[in-house]
Amino acid sequence: MIPSRETQEKIDAAVREYPHARSALLAVLHLIQSERGYIAPEDQAWAATRMGLPPAEVAGVVSFYTLFRTKPPGRHHLQVCRTLSCQIRGCRELLSYLEEKLGIKQGQVTTDGRFSLVTVECLGSCGTAPMMQVNDDYHENLTRERLDVLLDSMK
């Protein structure tokens, strides 16, 4: 997919902000994902050509950062923090609960496309662990009961 003209203009503006085009790669990938919802192989190829980078370098960046998705997410993209503070406060149990309740495993999307579930590295909310990000919103101090209320609100 070639990004829309509007997204290409934003990409051009992002590239102009940096002394070296390579420095804008994270911003470029973020803009592509904002438009499509994920970054497909053809998006990576387009970004590599646009940025004058080897395709393997772009693929390496996409695969390194958990914020980039390589397949379509569910309408509600659940990102459970898996780092130390959240682990100590029970994120493993909450992840198991979500897998059971949604009928999917980490890394999958429900058959109706409503939910996707992934684990991610630190989301920077250690004082309110366990937590997860749903699309762009943080949900902190999670319990099974709070998860139930949250999931019910997403119907």
LOMILO-91395 format. One record per residue (C-alpha): x, y, z; residue number from 1; chain. Coordinates in pm, 1 decimal. Last residue first. Example, Ala and Ser with C-alpha at 12.3 -4.5 7.8 and 13.67 -1.06 7.14 Angstrom:
SITE         x         y         z  torkol  pavex
SITE    1367.0    -106.0     714.0       2      A
SITE    1230.0    -450.0     780.0       1      A
This chain:
SITE         x         y         z  torkol  pavex
SITE   -1910.8    -419.6    2334.4     155      A
SITE   -1612.7    -235.0    2475.8     154      A
SITE   -1768.1    -141.3    2811.0     153      A
SITE   -1801.5    -511.9    2897.0     152      A
SITE   -1425.9    -551.8    2849.4     151      A
SITE   -1354.9    -269.6    3095.3     150      A
SITE   -1599.1    -396.9    3357.6     149      A
SITE   -1455.8    -748.9    3335.7     148      A
SITE   -1099.0    -617.3    3346.9     147      A
SITE   -1179.8    -418.2    3661.2     146      A
SITE   -1314.1    -734.5    3825.0     145      A
SITE   -1013.0    -939.2    3724.0     144      A
SITE    -788.9    -671.8    3873.8     143      A
SITE    -604.4    -387.0    3707.4     142      A
SITE    -430.5    -103.1    3888.4     141      A
SITE    -402.4      78.8    3555.0     140      A
SITE    -580.4     118.0    3224.7     139      A
SITE    -390.9     331.6    2972.0     138      A
SITE    -557.5     450.9    2652.0     137      A
SITE    -411.4     452.9    2299.2     136      A
SITE    -553.4     120.4    2173.5     135      A
SITE    -609.3     -49.3    2506.8     134      A
SITE    -290.6     -15.4    2712.1     133      A
SITE    -238.7    -249.6    2999.4     132      A
SITE    -161.7    -225.3    3366.9     131      A
SITE     -50.5    -420.0    3667.4     130      A
SITE      84.9    -196.3    3799.1     129      A
SITE       6.6     160.5    3903.5     128      A
SITE     352.8     268.6    4018.8     127      A
SITE     512.9      98.2    3719.3     126      A
SITE     327.0     305.3    3460.4     125      A
SITE     600.5     339.2    3201.9     124      A
SITE     462.4     110.1    2932.6     123      A
SITE     733.6    -144.2    2997.5     122      A
SITE     764.5    -419.5    2740.2     121      A
SITE     463.9    -551.3    2557.3     120      A
SITE     227.9    -846.3    2571.9     119      A
SITE     -32.0    -893.9    2301.6     118      A
SITE    -407.2    -946.0    2273.4     117      A
SITE    -631.2    -854.7    1982.1     116      A
SITE   -1000.3    -793.7    2035.3     115      A
SITE   -1308.6    -729.7    1819.0     114      A
SITE   -1201.8    -910.2    1504.8     113      A
SITE   -1497.2   -1152.9    1530.9     112      A
SITE   -1258.3   -1449.3    1537.0     111      A
SITE   -1065.9   -1294.3    1826.6     110      A
SITE    -714.3   -1179.6    1736.5     109      A
SITE    -396.5   -1359.3    1842.3     108      A
SITE     -53.2   -1267.0    1979.6     107      A
SITE    -128.3   -1379.5    2335.3     106      A
SITE    -375.6   -1664.4    2318.7     105      A
SITE    -742.9   -1644.3    2232.0     104      A
SITE   -1074.7   -1744.7    2387.8     103      A
SITE   -1148.3   -1391.9    2512.1     102      A
SITE   -1216.1   -1491.4    2874.3     101      A
SITE    -947.1   -1758.8    2886.8     100      A
SITE    -678.7   -1543.6    2724.8      99      A
SITE    -782.3   -1246.0    2940.0      98      A
SITE    -756.5   -1454.4    3258.1      97      A
SITE    -416.5   -1588.1    3156.6      96      A
SITE    -299.8   -1230.9    3094.3      95      A
SITE    -438.5   -1124.7    3431.7      94      A
SITE    -251.6   -1407.9    3603.7      93      A
SITE      71.0   -1314.1    3429.1      92      A
SITE      17.0    -945.1    3510.5      91      A
SITE       8.7   -1013.6    3883.8      90      A
SITE     171.7    -728.2    4078.8      89      A
SITE     525.4    -868.0    4066.1      88      A
SITE     491.5    -919.9    3692.1      87      A
SITE     360.3    -563.7    3643.9      86      A
SITE     659.9    -418.9    3825.2      85      A
SITE     899.9    -649.8    3639.9      84      A
SITE     787.5    -611.3    3280.6      83      A
SITE     494.5    -778.4    3105.3      82      A
SITE     265.4    -485.9    3021.1      81      A
SITE     -54.5    -612.6    2860.3      80      A
SITE    -138.8    -458.0    2524.5      79      A
SITE    -505.3    -500.9    2433.7      78      A
SITE    -590.5    -379.2    2080.9      77      A
SITE    -965.4    -312.7    2069.3      76      A
SITE   -1078.4    -317.0    1704.8      75      A
SITE    -852.4    -618.6    1666.4      74      A
SITE    -508.8    -572.8    1518.1      73      A
SITE    -416.4    -620.8    1153.4      72      A
SITE     -74.7    -780.6    1110.1      71      A
SITE     279.0    -649.6    1141.6      70      A
SITE     221.2    -428.7    1445.7      69      A
SITE     471.2    -167.1    1559.7      68      A
SITE     465.8     -59.8    1925.5      67      A
SITE     654.5    -376.7    2016.3      66      A
SITE     972.3    -231.1    1865.9      65      A
SITE    1232.7    -476.3    1735.9      64      A
SITE    1037.1    -629.8    1445.5      63      A
SITE     963.6    -295.3    1280.1      62      A
SITE    1321.4    -174.7    1329.1      61      A
SITE    1467.7    -492.8    1183.4      60      A
SITE    1228.8    -483.2     888.1      59      A
SITE    1343.2    -126.9     812.0      58      A
SITE    1707.1    -234.0     825.8      57      A
SITE    1639.2    -542.8     614.0      56      A
SITE    1475.5    -327.0     344.9      55      A
SITE    1804.0    -136.0     303.4      54      A
SITE    1749.5     235.9     348.2      53      A
SITE    1688.7     517.1      99.3      52      A
SITE    1407.3     655.6     316.8      51      A
SITE    1137.9     634.7      50.4      50      A
SITE    1264.9     298.3     -76.8      49      A
SITE    1284.0     152.4     273.9      48      A
SITE     944.3     299.7     362.4      47      A
SITE     784.1     144.8      52.2      46      A
SITE     939.6    -194.6     130.2      45      A
SITE     817.1    -175.0     489.9      44      A
SITE     470.0     -83.2     369.2      43      A
SITE     479.5    -379.1     128.0      42      A
SITE     564.1    -608.6     420.5      41      A
SITE     258.9    -480.1     613.5      40      A
SITE     279.4    -221.9     891.3      39      A
SITE     -35.4    -208.2    1104.7      38      A
SITE    -345.8       6.7    1150.0      37      A
SITE    -330.4     134.7     792.1      36      A
SITE    -309.0     511.8     845.4      35      A
SITE    -157.1     524.1    1191.6      34      A
SITE      78.2     241.1    1095.3      33      A
SITE     220.6     446.2     809.3      32      A
SITE     260.1     749.9    1034.5      31      A
SITE     436.0     542.2    1302.5      30      A
SITE     669.0     395.2    1041.8      29      A
SITE     765.8     742.5     923.2      28      A
SITE     819.4     868.5    1278.7      27      A
SITE    1041.6     570.7    1361.0      26      A
SITE    1236.8     618.6    1036.2      25      A
SITE    1300.8     992.1    1083.2      24      A
SITE    1663.5     947.0    1191.9      23      A
SITE    1739.5     765.9     865.4      22      A
SITE    1663.0    1089.9     678.9      21      A
SITE    1965.9    1260.9     834.7      20      A
SITE    1952.8    1622.1     958.7      19      A
SITE    1601.9    1558.0    1090.2      18      A
SITE    1289.0    1772.9    1066.9      17      A
SITE    1273.7    1739.7     686.1      16      A
SITE    1197.6    1365.7     720.6      15      A
SITE     896.5    1442.0     940.0      14      A
SITE     759.8    1694.0     688.6      13      A
SITE     797.0    1444.1     402.9      12      A
SITE     618.3    1181.4     613.4      11      A
SITE     335.1    1423.9     689.1      10      A
SITE     303.8    1495.0     315.7       9      A
SITE     306.2    1121.1     245.1       8      A
SITE      28.3    1076.9     501.6       7      A
SITE    -187.7    1335.6     325.4       6      A
SITE    -113.1    1188.5     -18.2       5      A
SITE    -226.1     849.4     107.7       4      A
SITE      34.6     587.2     188.3       3      A
SITE     126.7     342.2     -87.5       2      A
SITE       0.0       0.0       0.0       1      A
